[in-house]
Amino acid sequence: MRNPYISFLQAFGILLVVAGHAFPTAGHGSPLYQWIYSFHMPLWVFLSGYLLRYTAPPAATGSCPLAGIRFGGRGGFLDKKVRRLLVPYLLISTLVFLPKAWLSRWAVKPVELSWSAYFEMLLIPAKNVIVYYWFLPTIFILLTGSVLGAKLAARMRIGGRIPLWVWPVAALALSVFNPLAGVAWLNLGGVVKFAFFFVLGIAYCAYQGDIDRGLYLGGPWTTAGWGATSVALAVTGYGSLNPLFGQLAAVCGILFALSLGHAYLQAGFRFLAPLDGTTYAIFLFSWFPQSALRVLLYDYGHLSPWIGVPLSTLAGVALPWLLYRWLQYGKRTRAGRIAASLLGQ
């Protein structure tokens, strides 16, 4: 069954992602851009950790639910994540590589047309032709690594002996004193940095009832408080003073999103319901209309971001949404099912 709370957070998160990508380079110093980028991807990693724990099979008392996930074999966890994350990463990146290399004079990040550049953009996600696709291999490593780690801990009989709160604290320490900082290959430095939010999502799922009671104790004032704190840390620059402040600023943004989700549901709102189930498709395909509009709106039209950002955000949501619906309709045929599968849908 769909979780309406998580559906809201996914919809809210994808709107932040698309809006962030709608800004021209000259607008990256704006307060709104700084606020969005202070927590929008940590929120997505947090939700991935939450859903991993949420969808894990029930476990015996004292054991980790992640250890019960079937990992290998056809239809197993690894197979599903390869199909869902890595196949679209490889396929779409490959299809985009040649056109982007040919049209590099209009690109924010030009691409060299060579085999070395092709393999480099696959193995170093920060250099991918669709730069925000770094998320796909990063979350793949976090998902599969967490399940394998849980299985190893269960085999060694140490998983149940360590309190759950220890893992987020350890992950925070690792992210602050990142031993792989600067390692761009497979974004391993980013994996360590974002592991904190992933583990935090797992912990939140385990203790959601207790956390939510405290989180929404003040009602709308709690939402406003976390939102104001998140904005203040982002726009004043305090959130970027050092890695620890950056992580804590992102946590404030996540707490704002969680509290906003409760307010949204308690008010009975449903205006984000049409995005339910489509957020991954929007993430994958929004680059195409937004890249075209970047050239038309900013390079040639010289429009203000006040006009360009809403237009680009609308196109970045609506066109992928239509493509997702078309792919779902196409599943009635074998060719349509193959196409949807290759695109992670």
C-alpha positions as CSV (number, residue, x, y, z in Angstrom):
1,M,0.0,0.0,0.0
2,R,1.2,3.6,-0.7
3,N,2.3,5.6,2.3
4,P,0.6,9.0,1.8
5,Y,3.2,10.7,4.1
6,I,6.1,9.4,2.1
7,S,4.3,10.2,-1.1
8,F,4.0,13.8,0.0
9,L,7.7,13.9,0.9
10,Q,8.7,12.4,-2.5
11,A,6.5,14.9,-4.3
12,F,7.9,17.8,-2.2
13,G,11.4,16.6,-2.7
14,I,11.1,16.3,-6.5
15,L,9.7,19.8,-6.7
16,L,12.8,21.1,-4.9
17,V,15.1,19.1,-7.3
18,V,13.4,20.4,-10.4
19,A,13.2,24.0,-9.1
20,G,16.9,23.9,-8.2
21,H,17.8,22.8,-11.7
22,A,15.7,25.6,-13.2
23,F,18.1,28.3,-12.0
24,P,20.6,29.8,-14.4
25,T,24.3,29.7,-13.4
26,A,24.1,33.4,-12.5
27,G,21.3,32.7,-10.0
28,H,23.2,30.2,-7.9
29,G,23.9,32.8,-5.3
30,S,20.2,33.6,-4.7
31,P,18.8,32.8,-1.2
32,L,16.2,30.4,-2.6
33,Y,18.8,28.4,-4.5
34,Q,21.1,28.2,-1.5
35,W,18.2,27.0,0.7
36,I,17.1,24.3,-1.8
37,Y,20.6,23.0,-2.2
38,S,21.2,22.9,1.6
39,F,18.9,19.9,2.0
40,H,17.1,18.7,-1.2
41,M,19.4,15.7,-2.0
42,P,20.0,14.8,1.7
43,L,16.2,14.5,1.9
44,W,16.1,12.1,-1.1
45,V,18.8,10.0,0.5
46,F,17.0,10.1,3.8
47,L,13.8,8.8,2.1
48,S,15.7,6.0,0.4
49,G,17.0,4.8,3.8
50,Y,13.5,5.1,5.2
51,L,11.9,3.1,2.4
52,L,14.6,0.4,2.6
53,R,13.6,-0.2,6.3
54,Y,9.9,0.3,5.6
55,T,9.7,-2.3,2.9
56,A,12.0,-4.9,4.6
57,P,10.3,-8.1,5.8
58,P,9.4,-8.4,9.5
59,A,12.3,-9.6,11.7
60,A,12.6,-11.5,14.9
61,T,13.1,-9.6,18.1
62,G,16.7,-8.4,18.4
63,S,17.5,-8.9,14.7
64,C,17.9,-6.4,11.9
65,P,15.0,-6.5,9.3
66,L,17.5,-5.6,6.5
67,A,19.2,-9.0,7.1
68,G,16.0,-10.8,6.0
69,I,16.0,-9.2,2.5
70,R,16.7,-11.7,-0.3
71,F,19.7,-10.3,-2.0
72,G,20.7,-12.5,-4.9
73,G,19.0,-14.4,-7.7
74,R,16.5,-13.3,-10.3
75,G,14.0,-10.9,-8.7
76,G,16.2,-10.5,-5.7
77,F,17.2,-7.1,-4.2
78,L,20.4,-6.8,-6.2
79,D,18.6,-7.6,-9.5
80,K,15.9,-5.1,-8.8
81,K,18.3,-2.3,-8.0
82,V,20.4,-2.9,-11.0
83,R,17.3,-2.8,-13.2
84,R,15.9,0.2,-11.4
85,L,19.0,2.3,-11.0
86,L,22.0,1.2,-13.0
87,V,20.3,0.2,-16.3
88,P,18.7,3.7,-16.8
89,Y,22.0,5.3,-15.7
90,L,24.0,3.5,-18.3
91,L,21.4,3.7,-21.1
92,I,20.3,7.3,-20.8
93,S,23.9,8.5,-20.2
94,T,25.0,6.7,-23.3
95,L,22.1,8.0,-25.4
96,V,22.8,11.6,-24.3
97,F,26.6,11.4,-24.7
98,L,26.9,12.0,-28.4
99,P,24.3,14.7,-28.8
100,K,25.8,16.6,-25.8
101,A,29.3,16.3,-27.2
102,W,28.1,17.7,-30.6
103,L,26.2,20.5,-28.9
104,S,28.8,21.3,-26.2
105,R,29.1,25.0,-27.2
106,W,25.7,25.5,-25.6
107,A,26.3,23.3,-22.6
108,V,27.2,24.5,-19.1
109,K,29.7,21.7,-18.9
110,P,31.1,20.9,-22.3
111,V,31.9,17.2,-23.2
112,E,34.8,15.9,-25.1
113,L,34.0,13.4,-27.9
114,S,36.3,10.5,-27.0
115,W,36.2,7.0,-25.6
116,S,38.1,8.1,-22.5
117,A,35.5,10.9,-21.8
118,Y,32.7,8.4,-22.3
119,F,34.0,5.8,-19.8
120,E,35.1,8.6,-17.4
121,M,31.6,10.1,-17.3
122,L,30.2,6.6,-16.4
123,L,32.8,5.8,-13.7
124,I,33.0,9.3,-12.2
125,P,29.3,10.4,-11.7
126,A,30.2,14.0,-11.2
127,K,31.4,14.1,-14.8
128,N,28.3,12.5,-16.2
129,V,26.6,14.2,-19.1
130,I,23.5,14.6,-16.9
131,V,25.4,15.8,-13.9
132,Y,22.7,15.1,-11.3
133,Y,22.7,11.4,-12.2
134,W,25.5,11.1,-9.7
135,F,22.6,10.1,-7.3
136,L,21.9,6.8,-9.1
137,P,25.2,4.9,-8.5
138,T,25.5,6.6,-5.1
139,I,22.2,5.4,-3.8
140,F,22.8,2.0,-5.4
141,I,26.0,1.6,-3.3
142,L,24.2,2.7,-0.2
143,L,21.3,0.4,-0.7
144,T,23.2,-2.7,-1.6
145,G,26.0,-2.0,0.9
146,S,23.5,-1.6,3.7
147,V,21.8,-4.9,3.0
148,L,25.1,-6.8,2.7
149,G,26.3,-5.1,5.8
150,A,23.2,-6.1,7.7
151,K,23.6,-9.7,6.6
152,L,27.2,-9.8,7.6
153,A,26.4,-8.4,11.0
154,A,23.7,-11.0,11.5
155,R,26.0,-13.8,10.5
156,M,28.6,-12.4,13.0
157,R,25.8,-12.0,15.6
158,I,26.7,-8.4,16.4
159,G,23.8,-6.6,14.7
160,G,21.3,-6.9,17.6
161,R,23.9,-6.0,20.2
162,I,24.5,-2.5,18.9
163,P,21.8,0.1,19.6
164,L,20.3,1.6,16.5
165,W,21.2,5.2,17.5
166,V,24.9,4.3,17.3
167,W,24.8,3.9,13.6
168,P,23.6,7.5,12.7
169,V,26.2,8.9,15.2
170,A,29.0,6.8,13.6
171,A,27.8,7.8,10.1
172,L,27.8,11.5,11.1
173,A,31.4,11.2,12.4
174,L,32.4,9.5,9.2
175,S,30.8,12.1,7.0
176,V,32.5,15.0,8.9
177,F,35.9,13.4,8.9
178,N,35.3,11.8,5.5
179,P,38.2,9.4,4.8
180,L,37.3,9.3,1.1
181,A,36.7,13.0,0.6
182,G,37.8,13.9,-2.9
183,V,37.5,10.3,-4.2
184,A,35.3,10.9,-7.3
185,W,35.5,7.4,-8.7
186,L,31.9,6.0,-8.3
187,N,31.4,9.0,-6.1
188,L,32.8,7.1,-3.1
189,G,33.5,10.4,-1.3
190,G,29.8,11.2,-1.7
191,V,28.7,7.8,-0.5
192,V,30.4,8.4,2.8
193,K,29.0,11.9,3.0
194,F,25.4,10.9,2.3
195,A,25.5,7.7,4.4
196,F,24.6,9.7,7.4
197,F,21.2,10.7,5.9
198,F,20.6,7.2,4.7
199,V,21.1,5.7,8.1
200,L,19.1,8.5,9.6
201,G,16.2,7.5,7.4
202,I,16.5,3.9,8.6
203,A,16.5,5.1,12.2
204,Y,13.5,7.4,11.6
205,C,11.5,4.5,10.2
206,A,12.3,2.4,13.2
207,Y,11.3,5.1,15.7
208,Q,8.8,7.1,13.6
209,G,6.0,7.1,16.1
210,D,8.1,8.5,19.0
211,I,9.9,11.0,16.7
212,D,6.7,12.2,15.1
213,R,5.0,12.9,18.4
214,G,7.8,15.1,19.4
215,L,8.3,16.6,15.9
216,Y,4.7,17.8,15.6
217,L,4.1,18.7,19.2
218,G,3.9,22.4,18.5
219,G,1.7,22.0,15.4
220,P,2.2,24.6,12.6
221,W,4.7,26.5,14.8
222,T,7.0,23.6,14.7
223,T,6.9,23.6,10.9
224,A,7.6,27.3,10.8
225,G,10.4,27.0,13.3
226,W,12.3,24.3,11.4
227,G,11.7,26.1,8.2
228,A,13.0,29.4,9.6
229,T,16.1,27.7,11.1
230,S,16.8,25.9,7.8
231,V,16.5,29.1,5.8
232,A,18.6,31.1,8.3
233,L,21.4,28.5,8.2
234,A,21.4,28.4,4.4
235,V,21.2,32.1,3.5
236,T,23.5,33.4,6.2
237,G,26.3,30.9,5.3
238,Y,26.5,29.3,8.7
239,G,25.4,26.0,7.2
240,S,28.5,25.9,5.0
241,L,31.1,26.8,7.6
242,N,32.3,23.3,7.9
243,P,31.1,19.7,7.1
244,L,29.4,19.3,10.5
245,F,27.4,22.6,10.1
246,G,26.5,21.5,6.6
247,Q,25.1,18.2,7.8
248,L,23.1,19.8,10.6
249,A,21.7,22.4,8.3
250,A,20.5,19.6,6.0
251,V,18.9,17.9,9.0
252,C,17.0,21.1,9.8
253,G,15.7,21.1,6.3
254,I,14.7,17.4,6.5
255,L,12.9,18.1,9.8
256,F,11.1,21.0,8.1
257,A,10.0,18.7,5.3
258,L,8.8,16.0,7.8
259,S,6.8,18.5,9.8
260,L,5.4,20.0,6.7
261,G,4.2,16.6,5.6
262,H,2.3,16.2,8.9
263,A,0.7,19.6,8.4
264,Y,-0.2,18.7,4.8
265,L,-2.0,15.5,5.8
266,Q,-3.7,16.9,8.8
267,A,-5.1,19.7,6.7
268,G,-6.5,17.1,4.3
269,F,-4.7,18.5,1.3
270,R,-4.3,16.4,-1.9
271,F,-2.9,18.8,-4.5
272,L,0.4,16.9,-4.8
273,A,-1.4,13.5,-5.2
274,P,-1.1,13.6,-9.1
275,L,2.7,13.3,-8.6
276,D,2.4,10.1,-6.6
277,G,4.5,7.3,-8.2
278,T,5.9,9.6,-10.9
279,T,8.8,11.2,-9.0
280,Y,11.5,8.9,-10.2
281,A,10.5,9.4,-13.8
282,I,10.5,13.2,-13.2
283,F,14.0,12.9,-11.8
284,L,15.3,10.9,-14.8
285,F,13.7,12.9,-17.6
286,S,13.4,16.5,-16.3
287,W,16.9,17.3,-17.6
288,F,15.8,17.2,-21.2
289,P,13.2,20.0,-21.2
290,Q,15.1,22.0,-18.7
291,S,18.3,21.9,-20.7
292,A,16.5,23.1,-23.8
293,L,14.8,25.8,-21.8
294,R,18.1,26.9,-20.3
295,V,19.3,27.9,-23.8
296,L,16.0,29.4,-24.9
297,L,15.1,31.3,-21.7
298,Y,18.5,32.4,-20.5
299,D,21.1,32.3,-23.3
300,Y,18.8,33.7,-26.1
301,G,15.8,35.1,-24.2
302,H,17.8,36.7,-21.4
303,L,14.8,36.3,-19.2
304,S,14.9,37.0,-15.4
305,P,15.0,34.0,-13.2
306,W,11.7,35.2,-11.7
307,I,10.2,34.2,-15.1
308,G,12.6,31.4,-16.2
309,V,12.6,29.4,-13.0
310,P,8.8,28.9,-12.8
311,L,8.6,28.1,-16.5
312,S,11.5,25.6,-16.4
313,T,10.1,24.0,-13.2
314,L,6.7,23.6,-14.8
315,A,8.2,22.0,-17.9
316,G,10.5,19.9,-15.8
317,V,7.6,18.4,-14.0
318,A,4.8,18.3,-16.6
319,L,6.7,16.8,-19.6
320,P,8.3,13.9,-17.7
321,W,4.9,13.3,-16.0
322,L,3.3,12.9,-19.4
323,L,6.2,10.6,-20.5
324,Y,5.7,8.5,-17.4
325,R,1.9,8.1,-18.2
326,W,2.7,7.2,-21.8
327,L,5.2,4.5,-20.6
328,Q,2.6,3.1,-18.2
329,Y,0.1,3.0,-21.0
330,G,2.6,1.3,-23.3
331,K,3.1,-1.6,-20.9
332,R,0.1,-3.2,-22.6
333,T,2.5,-4.4,-25.3
334,R,5.7,-6.4,-24.9
335,A,7.8,-3.7,-26.6
336,G,6.3,-1.1,-24.2
337,R,7.1,-3.2,-21.2
338,I,10.7,-3.6,-22.4
339,A,11.1,0.1,-23.0
340,A,9.6,1.0,-19.6
341,S,11.9,-1.6,-17.9
342,L,15.0,-0.2,-19.6
343,L,14.1,3.3,-18.3
344,G,13.6,2.1,-14.8
345,Q,9.8,2.4,-14.9
